[in-house]
Amino acid sequence: MWAKENKKIMNITTGQIRGARGILNWSQSDLSDKTGISTTSIGAIENGNTQPRENTLRIIRETFEMNGIEFIDNGVRLQSGQVHTYRGEKGFQEFFDYVLKVLQKQGGEVYISNVDEDDFVRWGGGHAQPHMRRTTDAKNIRYKILLKEGDTRYRDSELCEYKWIPKSQFIPVPFYLFANHLAIILFDPEPDIVVLHNPIIAEAYKRQFFAYWEKAAIDLNEIK
């Protein structure tokens, strides 16, 4: 046994690793998927049966911090939340760059709701589609997108799955979910985007997204 609960390993204790997993409701397998470190190695680290390399511990800590965990003394807690704002056409493009940066590190699916494709193309200045290509090439990322019922202006069925929101429930204020981040987007009179990095808020909106997704009767990719 090389580490005890009160012994820090590169500023992380074995208890903090388990505590961080508990807050995020991650299994050892989940942490393995996020970090690329084997489940066996993670188990050995948490049990104090092996001395991990400095780089291994750095990856574990950075992965937790990217997912909203803050390390304090000998404990852990959920960060209060990081907020980024973007405005205008340039800000819209900078938002896509930020999404790409996060997804390149963390991967995962992207969920977008209340989409008017023309708004994304108009303000993206041709940036939206190349951005989606870069993210999918980087991490095999795919998109699920909810459009207004009857909207057939969807752009790319190779990268995205599309379904319709009933017209009576559609609100033209898109939300964009990626890697424990929630972005709320306003397009009138110009793009105004607020991005929250908060796992609990992101999870709440993800459940809302899938409540609509699972009830949607039409898979647009099948009728295109």
C-alpha positions in Angstrom: 0.0 0.0 0.0 1.7 3.2 -1.2 -1.0 5.7 -0.4 -3.4 6.3 2.4 -6.6 8.3 2.4 -4.9 11.3 3.9 -1.8 11.1 1.7 -1.9 13.4 -1.4 -0.8 12.0 -4.8 0.1 15.0 -6.9 -2.5 17.1 -5.0 -5.1 14.3 -5.3 -5.9 11.7 -2.7 -7.4 8.3 -3.4 -10.5 9.4 -1.5 -10.8 12.5 -3.7 -10.8 10.4 -6.8 -13.6 8.2 -5.5 -15.4 11.3 -4.2 -15.2 13.0 -7.6 -16.5 9.9 -9.3 -19.4 9.8 -6.8 -20.4 13.4 -7.4 -20.4 12.8 -11.2 -22.1 9.4 -10.8 -19.2 7.8 -12.7 -18.1 4.2 -12.4 -14.4 3.3 -12.7 -15.3 2.3 -16.3 -16.7 5.8 -17.0 -13.5 7.3 -15.7 -11.5 4.9 -17.9 -13.5 5.9 -21.0 -13.0 9.6 -20.3 -9.2 9.4 -19.6 -8.0 6.5 -21.7 -6.6 4.9 -18.5 -7.6 1.2 -18.0 -10.2 0.3 -15.5 -7.7 -2.1 -13.8 -5.2 0.8 -13.4 -7.9 3.1 -11.9 -8.9 0.4 -9.5 -5.3 -0.2 -8.4 -4.8 3.6 -7.9 -7.9 4.0 -5.8 -7.0 0.9 -3.7 -3.5 2.3 -3.2 -1.9 -0.8 -4.8 0.2 1.0 -7.3 2.0 4.3 -7.7 0.8 6.1 -10.8 2.9 8.2 -13.0 2.7 12.0 -12.7 1.2 12.2 -16.1 -1.5 9.7 -15.2 -2.6 11.7 -12.2 -2.5 14.9 -14.2 -4.9 13.4 -16.8 -7.3 12.2 -14.0 -7.3 15.6 -12.3 -7.8 17.5 -15.5 -10.6 15.2 -16.6 -12.5 15.8 -13.4 -11.9 19.6 -13.5 -13.1 19.7 -17.1 -16.3 18.0 -15.9 -17.0 20.6 -13.1 -15.1 19.1 -10.2 -13.1 21.4 -7.9 -10.4 19.9 -5.5 -10.3 21.6 -2.1 -7.9 20.6 0.7 -8.6 16.9 1.2 -12.1 17.0 -0.4 -13.9 17.7 -3.6 -17.0 19.7 -4.6 -18.9 20.7 -7.7 -17.7 24.0 -9.2 -20.3 26.8 -8.9 -20.1 27.0 -12.7 -18.1 28.7 -15.4 -19.8 31.2 -17.7 -18.7 32.3 -21.2 -20.5 34.8 -23.4 -20.2 35.4 -27.1 -21.9 38.1 -29.2 -22.2 38.9 -32.9 -21.0 37.0 -36.0 -17.4 36.9 -34.7 -18.6 35.7 -31.3 -20.7 33.0 -33.0 -17.6 31.7 -34.8 -15.6 31.9 -31.5 -18.3 29.8 -29.9 -17.8 27.1 -32.5 -14.0 27.2 -31.8 -14.7 26.8 -28.1 -17.0 23.8 -28.7 -14.4 22.2 -30.8 -11.7 22.7 -28.2 -13.8 21.1 -25.5 -14.9 18.2 -27.6 -11.4 17.4 -28.8 -10.5 16.8 -25.1 -13.7 15.1 -23.9 -15.6 13.8 -26.9 -19.3 12.7 -26.5 -22.4 13.4 -28.5 -23.8 16.9 -29.1 -27.5 17.6 -28.6 -29.1 20.7 -30.2 -32.8 21.7 -29.8 -35.1 24.3 -31.2 -33.0 24.7 -34.3 -33.7 26.8 -37.4 -30.9 25.7 -39.7 -30.9 28.9 -41.7 -29.9 30.9 -38.5 -26.9 28.7 -37.9 -25.8 29.0 -41.6 -26.5 32.7 -41.9 -24.6 33.7 -38.8 -22.0 31.0 -38.9 -20.6 32.6 -42.1 -19.8 29.1 -43.5 -18.1 28.2 -40.2 -20.8 25.8 -38.9 -20.4 23.0 -41.3 -16.6 22.9 -41.3 -16.8 23.0 -37.5 -19.0 19.9 -37.4 -16.7 18.1 -39.8 -13.7 18.9 -37.6 -15.4 17.7 -34.4 -16.6 14.4 -36.0 -13.2 13.8 -37.5 -11.5 14.4 -34.1 -13.5 12.2 -31.9 -16.1 10.3 -34.0 -18.6 12.8 -32.6 -22.2 12.8 -33.8 -25.1 15.2 -33.4 -28.7 14.8 -32.6 -30.8 17.8 -33.6 -34.4 18.7 -33.0 -36.0 20.9 -35.7 -39.4 22.6 -36.0 -42.0 20.2 -37.4 -42.1 20.5 -41.2 -38.7 22.0 -41.5 -36.8 20.1 -44.2 -33.8 22.4 -44.5 -31.5 20.1 -42.6 -28.0 20.1 -43.9 -26.1 16.9 -43.3 -27.6 13.5 -42.5 -24.2 11.9 -42.5 -23.1 13.7 -39.4 -26.4 14.3 -37.7 -29.7 12.6 -36.7 -32.7 14.9 -37.1 -36.2 14.8 -35.6 -39.1 17.2 -35.5 -40.5 19.2 -32.5 -44.3 19.7 -32.8 -45.0 23.3 -34.0 -47.0 24.0 -30.9 -44.0 23.2 -28.7 -41.2 24.8 -30.8 -39.5 27.9 -29.4 -36.9 29.6 -31.6 -34.3 29.8 -28.8 -31.9 27.0 -29.4 -30.0 25.2 -26.7 -26.7 23.4 -27.4 -25.4 20.6 -25.1 -21.9 19.4 -25.3 -19.6 17.7 -22.7 -21.3 19.0 -19.5 -21.8 22.5 -21.1 -25.1 24.2 -21.9 -25.3 27.0 -24.4 -28.4 29.2 -24.8 -28.5 31.0 -28.2 -30.5 34.1 -29.2 -30.3 35.2 -32.8 -32.3 38.4 -32.8 -31.0 41.0 -33.7 -27.6 39.2 -33.7 -26.2 36.1 -32.0 -26.0 36.3 -28.3 -24.7 33.2 -26.6 -24.3 32.2 -22.9 -22.4 29.0 -22.2 -22.6 27.4 -18.7 -20.2 24.7 -17.7 -22.2 23.0 -15.1 -22.8 19.2 -15.1 -26.1 19.4 -13.2 -27.7 22.0 -15.4 -26.4 20.2 -18.5 -27.9 16.9 -17.3 -31.3 18.6 -16.7 -31.4 19.9 -20.2 -30.2 16.6 -21.6 -33.2 14.9 -20.0 -35.5 17.5 -21.4 -33.9 17.0 -24.9 -34.5 13.2 -24.8 -38.0 13.6 -23.5 -38.8 15.3 -26.9 -36.4 13.0 -28.9 -38.0 9.8 -27.7 -41.5 11.0 -28.4 -40.7 12.3 -31.9 -42.5 10.1 -34.4 -40.3 10.9 -37.5 -36.6 10.2 -38.1 -35.9 12.7 -40.9 -32.9 10.8 -42.0 -35.2 8.0 -43.1 -37.4 10.2 -45.3 -34.8 12.5 -46.9 
